[in-house]
Amino acid sequence: MNESNKTSKQDPVTRREFVGTTSKTAAAAAAVSALPIERFAHAQSSPGDTIKLGLVGCGGRGTGAAAQNMTTSAEGVRLVAMGDAFRDKIDKSYDNLKKQKNKQVQVKEDKKFVGFDAYKKVIAESDLVILATPPGFRPYMFEEAVKQGKNVFMEKPVAVDGPGVRKVLEVAKIADKKGLKVGVGLQRHHHPGYKDTIKRLQDGAIGDLVSMRAYWNSGGVWDPRLERGKEKSELEYQLRNWYYYNWLCGDHITEQHIHNLDVINWLKDGFPVLARGMGGRQVRADKKYGEIFDHHAVEYQYEDGTWMFSQCRHIRGCWNSVSEHVQGSKGRSDINRFTIFGEDGNWRHRGKRVNAHQAEHYPLVDAIRNNKAYNEAYYGAKSTLTSIMGRMATYTGQPITFEQALDSKIQLMPDKITWKTVPPTTPNEQGEYPIPVPGDKMWARKVV
């Protein structure tokens, strides 16, 4: 594994054991651990074997990840199963992948699974499964994949709440015991420019790290894809417009800004112990934007006393920046530009341009074929929690510790979803959703 995948030396999680934080999660992990080893043997592949790939979540990112995974080996990876809550998503994804990869796409009609249990069927057909549904589903789909003994690539974030993070961390331990390989879609860890820059900074290129900045300020993502009144149910409306509902997305500080927060965690080789912040809905306040904020600003403190200053915004017509920066005692760095300005001179990474979304699949497939230890779920879960504690801080207006976020009993994602499920958040008669109010004690009890 490369430098970015090593276990943190300043890992706040080690200060409090995960085993026992929730008896439910521990019992689930124990049940998986008790399964016979032969159930897991078929998930490994030798260098000459074909890897049977499955795709759960057939939106744009899932389709892209499947194509990128198949690109790692034109002869050695075959897409054999697909699953989604909606058939039209499968059909569109299949057509796109067939145009791109042709013979590598070998999904028979009876291997296109539709519904909320489709993931189990796709996993059963696969050696390696891509989990790219809305993030709220990630923890229990990851759990099922490990239960069935399958290798996993799961998109970020890996959860939307503390209970989900705890589940992912527990299941990650079982994946290690079974020799399964797990990749997480925090692709900056696989970009040579980021790897080179981070290593130089950790080796002291700008002296002691004094403060950090992380931004994802942009105009936002797609507007709601389904107009109110055209849905079959409130559940379908929210699933089709999943980015705007916390039980599915976690707000854009979690779904999107996690990338920048993760880079600073990687640089610090640790995770924040405290978050303080503010946020709200000022511009994207229309009811069509569901319940998420349009801006967050969070100060994160690390165990050594240093601070990261974080901003993310979904407002058009403003200055934009998706970037990470660090100030040191002997210089500074624009990390995302792979540049260092130090007392001993300036430096810039000069390597070839790399598609990091593509690059992240090569080490995973290599680990599967050559049985190398590979598990990105740990830092994926802890960087996810970093974003969640930031959201908790902006929603409440209160300081939030790493332990508070991790131990939170607030579960946004229901244990089970059917088409009869009433979503955790529902609108009033005017179609308006309840919005968090910082400083309101009632809201604080709903969030922390």
Secondary structure, DSSP 8 states (H G I E B T S, - for coil): --GGGS--TB-GGGGS-STTS-HHHHHHHHHHHTS-GGGTGGG---TTS-EEEEEE--SHHHHHHHHHHHHT-TTTEEEEEEEES-HHHHHHHHHHHHHHHGGGB---GGGEEESTTHHHHHHHH-SEEEE-S-GGGHHHHHHHHHHTT-EEEE-S---SSHHHHHHHHHHHHHHHHTT--EEES-GGGG-HHHHHHHHHHHTTTTSSEEEEEEEEEES-S---SS-TTSSSSHHHHHHHTGGG-TTTS--HHHHTTHHHHHHHHHHHTB--SEEEEEEE-SSS-SGGGTT--SEEEEEEE-TTS-EEEEEEEE-TTS--EEEEEEEETTEEEEGGGTEEEETTEEEE-------HHHHTHHHHHHHHHHT---B-HHHHHHHHHHHHHHHHHHHHSS-EEHHHHHH-----S-S---TT---SS---TTS------TT-HHHHHHH-
